[in-house]
Amino acid sequence: MGRERTVLIWEAHHQMLTDELRQVEQRLAARERTSPPDEAQIAALRERARELRAKLQALGPSPRAKMG
């Protein structure tokens, strides 16, 4: 309960980005299996996944000090 506000905000933001990335990757996998694959949708999903990965990287490591 005593966590700092910045840590809670970071964790919430990280979780939202991770969840959205997982959903985009699942949709991408489903689109790639369709016959014939919709190249425009696949390209859009790949671009969104790239953007989400960049946001996660820019978010950086957790501000909470870790032991070990």
Phi and psi in radians as a Rosetta constraint file:
Dihedral C 1 N 2 CA 2 C 2 CIRCULARHARMONIC -1.552 0.35
Dihedral N 2 CA 2 C 2 N 3 CIRCULARHARMONIC 0.347 0.35
Dihedral C 2 N 3 CA 3 C 3 CIRCULARHARMONIC -1.238 0.35
Dihedral N 3 CA 3 C 3 N 4 CIRCULARHARMONIC 2.576 0.35
Dihedral C 3 N 4 CA 4 C 4 CIRCULARHARMONIC -1.254 0.35
Dihedral N 4 CA 4 C 4 N 5 CIRCULARHARMONIC 2.694 0.35
Dihedral C 4 N 5 CA 5 C 5 CIRCULARHARMONIC -1.048 0.35
Dihedral N 5 CA 5 C 5 N 6 CIRCULARHARMONIC -0.731 0.35
Dihedral C 5 N 6 CA 6 C 6 CIRCULARHARMONIC -1.110 0.35
Dihedral N 6 CA 6 C 6 N 7 CIRCULARHARMONIC -0.616 0.35
Dihedral C 6 N 7 CA 7 C 7 CIRCULARHARMONIC -1.180 0.35
Dihedral N 7 CA 7 C 7 N 8 CIRCULARHARMONIC -0.766 0.35
Dihedral C 7 N 8 CA 8 C 8 CIRCULARHARMONIC -1.102 0.35
Dihedral N 8 CA 8 C 8 N 9 CIRCULARHARMONIC -0.735 0.35
Dihedral C 8 N 9 CA 9 C 9 CIRCULARHARMONIC -1.115 0.35
Dihedral N 9 CA 9 C 9 N 10 CIRCULARHARMONIC -0.768 0.35
Dihedral C 9 N 10 CA 10 C 10 CIRCULARHARMONIC -1.054 0.35
Dihedral N 10 CA 10 C 10 N 11 CIRCULARHARMONIC -0.807 0.35
Dihedral C 10 N 11 CA 11 C 11 CIRCULARHARMONIC -1.098 0.35
Dihedral N 11 CA 11 C 11 N 12 CIRCULARHARMONIC -0.723 0.35
Dihedral C 11 N 12 CA 12 C 12 CIRCULARHARMONIC -1.137 0.35
Dihedral N 12 CA 12 C 12 N 13 CIRCULARHARMONIC -0.786 0.35
Dihedral C 12 N 13 CA 13 C 13 CIRCULARHARMONIC -1.116 0.35
Dihedral N 13 CA 13 C 13 N 14 CIRCULARHARMONIC -0.770 0.35
Dihedral C 13 N 14 CA 14 C 14 CIRCULARHARMONIC -1.056 0.35
Dihedral N 14 CA 14 C 14 N 15 CIRCULARHARMONIC -0.757 0.35
Dihedral C 14 N 15 CA 15 C 15 CIRCULARHARMONIC -1.162 0.35
Dihedral N 15 CA 15 C 15 N 16 CIRCULARHARMONIC -0.713 0.35
Dihedral C 15 N 16 CA 16 C 16 CIRCULARHARMONIC -1.101 0.35
Dihedral N 16 CA 16 C 16 N 17 CIRCULARHARMONIC -0.773 0.35
Dihedral C 16 N 17 CA 17 C 17 CIRCULARHARMONIC -1.131 0.35
Dihedral N 17 CA 17 C 17 N 18 CIRCULARHARMONIC -0.739 0.35
Dihedral C 17 N 18 CA 18 C 18 CIRCULARHARMONIC -1.113 0.35
Dihedral N 18 CA 18 C 18 N 19 CIRCULARHARMONIC -0.753 0.35
Dihedral C 18 N 19 CA 19 C 19 CIRCULARHARMONIC -1.110 0.35
Dihedral N 19 CA 19 C 19 N 20 CIRCULARHARMONIC -0.767 0.35
Dihedral C 19 N 20 CA 20 C 20 CIRCULARHARMONIC -1.145 0.35
Dihedral N 20 CA 20 C 20 N 21 CIRCULARHARMONIC -0.695 0.35
Dihedral C 20 N 21 CA 21 C 21 CIRCULARHARMONIC -1.079 0.35
Dihedral N 21 CA 21 C 21 N 22 CIRCULARHARMONIC -0.738 0.35
Dihedral C 21 N 22 CA 22 C 22 CIRCULARHARMONIC -1.078 0.35
Dihedral N 22 CA 22 C 22 N 23 CIRCULARHARMONIC -0.738 0.35
Dihedral C 22 N 23 CA 23 C 23 CIRCULARHARMONIC -1.134 0.35
Dihedral N 23 CA 23 C 23 N 24 CIRCULARHARMONIC -0.740 0.35
Dihedral C 23 N 24 CA 24 C 24 CIRCULARHARMONIC -1.109 0.35
Dihedral N 24 CA 24 C 24 N 25 CIRCULARHARMONIC -0.746 0.35
Dihedral C 24 N 25 CA 25 C 25 CIRCULARHARMONIC -1.136 0.35
Dihedral N 25 CA 25 C 25 N 26 CIRCULARHARMONIC -0.627 0.35
Dihedral C 25 N 26 CA 26 C 26 CIRCULARHARMONIC -1.173 0.35
Dihedral N 26 CA 26 C 26 N 27 CIRCULARHARMONIC -0.760 0.35
Dihedral C 26 N 27 CA 27 C 27 CIRCULARHARMONIC -1.113 0.35
Dihedral N 27 CA 27 C 27 N 28 CIRCULARHARMONIC -0.680 0.35
Dihedral C 27 N 28 CA 28 C 28 CIRCULARHARMONIC -1.094 0.35
Dihedral N 28 CA 28 C 28 N 29 CIRCULARHARMONIC -0.783 0.35
Dihedral C 28 N 29 CA 29 C 29 CIRCULARHARMONIC -1.084 0.35
Dihedral N 29 CA 29 C 29 N 30 CIRCULARHARMONIC -0.697 0.35
Dihedral C 29 N 30 CA 30 C 30 CIRCULARHARMONIC -1.163 0.35
Dihedral N 30 CA 30 C 30 N 31 CIRCULARHARMONIC -0.713 0.35
Dihedral C 30 N 31 CA 31 C 31 CIRCULARHARMONIC -1.173 0.35
Dihedral N 31 CA 31 C 31 N 32 CIRCULARHARMONIC -0.632 0.35
Dihedral C 31 N 32 CA 32 C 32 CIRCULARHARMONIC -1.210 0.35
Dihedral N 32 CA 32 C 32 N 33 CIRCULARHARMONIC -0.406 0.35
Dihedral C 32 N 33 CA 33 C 33 CIRCULARHARMONIC -1.474 0.35
Dihedral N 33 CA 33 C 33 N 34 CIRCULARHARMONIC -0.255 0.35
Dihedral C 33 N 34 CA 34 C 34 CIRCULARHARMONIC -1.210 0.35
Dihedral N 34 CA 34 C 34 N 35 CIRCULARHARMONIC 2.719 0.35
Dihedral C 34 N 35 CA 35 C 35 CIRCULARHARMONIC -2.202 0.35
Dihedral N 35 CA 35 C 35 N 36 CIRCULARHARMONIC 2.066 0.35
Dihedral C 35 N 36 CA 36 C 36 CIRCULARHARMONIC -1.375 0.35
Dihedral N 36 CA 36 C 36 N 37 CIRCULARHARMONIC 2.610 0.35
Dihedral C 36 N 37 CA 37 C 37 CIRCULARHARMONIC -1.168 0.35
Dihedral N 37 CA 37 C 37 N 38 CIRCULARHARMONIC 2.482 0.35
Dihedral C 37 N 38 CA 38 C 38 CIRCULARHARMONIC -1.519 0.35
Dihedral N 38 CA 38 C 38 N 39 CIRCULARHARMONIC 1.734 0.35
Dihedral C 38 N 39 CA 39 C 39 CIRCULARHARMONIC -1.088 0.35
Dihedral N 39 CA 39 C 39 N 40 CIRCULARHARMONIC -0.610 0.35
Dihedral C 39 N 40 CA 40 C 40 CIRCULARHARMONIC -1.156 0.35
Dihedral N 40 CA 40 C 40 N 41 CIRCULARHARMONIC -0.775 0.35
Dihedral C 40 N 41 CA 41 C 41 CIRCULARHARMONIC -1.183 0.35
Dihedral N 41 CA 41 C 41 N 42 CIRCULARHARMONIC -0.685 0.35
Dihedral C 41 N 42 CA 42 C 42 CIRCULARHARMONIC -1.090 0.35
Dihedral N 42 CA 42 C 42 N 43 CIRCULARHARMONIC -0.767 0.35
Dihedral C 42 N 43 CA 43 C 43 CIRCULARHARMONIC -1.110 0.35
Dihedral N 43 CA 43 C 43 N 44 CIRCULARHARMONIC -0.708 0.35
Dihedral C 43 N 44 CA 44 C 44 CIRCULARHARMONIC -1.138 0.35
Dihedral N 44 CA 44 C 44 N 45 CIRCULARHARMONIC -0.719 0.35
Dihedral C 44 N 45 CA 45 C 45 CIRCULARHARMONIC -1.181 0.35
Dihedral N 45 CA 45 C 45 N 46 CIRCULARHARMONIC -0.682 0.35
Dihedral C 45 N 46 CA 46 C 46 CIRCULARHARMONIC -1.102 0.35
Dihedral N 46 CA 46 C 46 N 47 CIRCULARHARMONIC -0.705 0.35
Dihedral C 46 N 47 CA 47 C 47 CIRCULARHARMONIC -1.137 0.35
Dihedral N 47 CA 47 C 47 N 48 CIRCULARHARMONIC -0.746 0.35
Dihedral C 47 N 48 CA 48 C 48 CIRCULARHARMONIC -1.116 0.35
Dihedral N 48 CA 48 C 48 N 49 CIRCULARHARMONIC -0.703 0.35
Dihedral C 48 N 49 CA 49 C 49 CIRCULARHARMONIC -1.102 0.35
Dihedral N 49 CA 49 C 49 N 50 CIRCULARHARMONIC -0.707 0.35
Dihedral C 49 N 50 CA 50 C 50 CIRCULARHARMONIC -1.097 0.35
Dihedral N 50 CA 50 C 50 N 51 CIRCULARHARMONIC -0.742 0.35
Dihedral C 50 N 51 CA 51 C 51 CIRCULARHARMONIC -1.090 0.35
Dihedral N 51 CA 51 C 51 N 52 CIRCULARHARMONIC -0.750 0.35
Dihedral C 51 N 52 CA 52 C 52 CIRCULARHARMONIC -1.149 0.35
Dihedral N 52 CA 52 C 52 N 53 CIRCULARHARMONIC -0.708 0.35
Dihedral C 52 N 53 CA 53 C 53 CIRCULARHARMONIC -1.096 0.35
Dihedral N 53 CA 53 C 53 N 54 CIRCULARHARMONIC -0.687 0.35
Dihedral C 53 N 54 CA 54 C 54 CIRCULARHARMONIC -1.128 0.35
Dihedral N 54 CA 54 C 54 N 55 CIRCULARHARMONIC -0.696 0.35
Dihedral C 54 N 55 CA 55 C 55 CIRCULARHARMONIC -1.137 0.35
Dihedral N 55 CA 55 C 55 N 56 CIRCULARHARMONIC -0.708 0.35
Dihedral C 55 N 56 CA 56 C 56 CIRCULARHARMONIC -1.108 0.35
Dihedral N 56 CA 56 C 56 N 57 CIRCULARHARMONIC -0.720 0.35
Dihedral C 56 N 57 CA 57 C 57 CIRCULARHARMONIC -1.153 0.35
Dihedral N 57 CA 57 C 57 N 58 CIRCULARHARMONIC -0.712 0.35
Dihedral C 57 N 58 CA 58 C 58 CIRCULARHARMONIC -1.181 0.35
Dihedral N 58 CA 58 C 58 N 59 CIRCULARHARMONIC -0.495 0.35
Dihedral C 58 N 59 CA 59 C 59 CIRCULARHARMONIC -1.102 0.35
Dihedral N 59 CA 59 C 59 N 60 CIRCULARHARMONIC -0.558 0.35
Dihedral C 59 N 60 CA 60 C 60 CIRCULARHARMONIC 1.365 0.35
Dihedral N 60 CA 60 C 60 N 61 CIRCULARHARMONIC -3.037 0.35
Dihedral C 60 N 61 CA 61 C 61 CIRCULARHARMONIC -1.284 0.35
Dihedral N 61 CA 61 C 61 N 62 CIRCULARHARMONIC 2.842 0.35
Dihedral C 61 N 62 CA 62 C 62 CIRCULARHARMONIC -1.061 0.35
Dihedral N 62 CA 62 C 62 N 63 CIRCULARHARMONIC 2.426 0.35
Dihedral C 62 N 63 CA 63 C 63 CIRCULARHARMONIC -1.299 0.35
Dihedral N 63 CA 63 C 63 N 64 CIRCULARHARMONIC -0.139 0.35
Dihedral C 63 N 64 CA 64 C 64 CIRCULARHARMONIC -1.377 0.35
Dihedral N 64 CA 64 C 64 N 65 CIRCULARHARMONIC 2.292 0.35
Dihedral C 64 N 65 CA 65 C 65 CIRCULARHARMONIC -1.175 0.35
Dihedral N 65 CA 65 C 65 N 66 CIRCULARHARMONIC 2.362 0.35
Dihedral C 65 N 66 CA 66 C 66 CIRCULARHARMONIC -1.921 0.35
Dihedral N 66 CA 66 C 66 N 67 CIRCULARHARMONIC 2.519 0.35
Dihedral C 66 N 67 CA 67 C 67 CIRCULARHARMONIC -1.515 0.35
Dihedral N 67 CA 67 C 67 N 68 CIRCULARHARMONIC 2.581 0.35
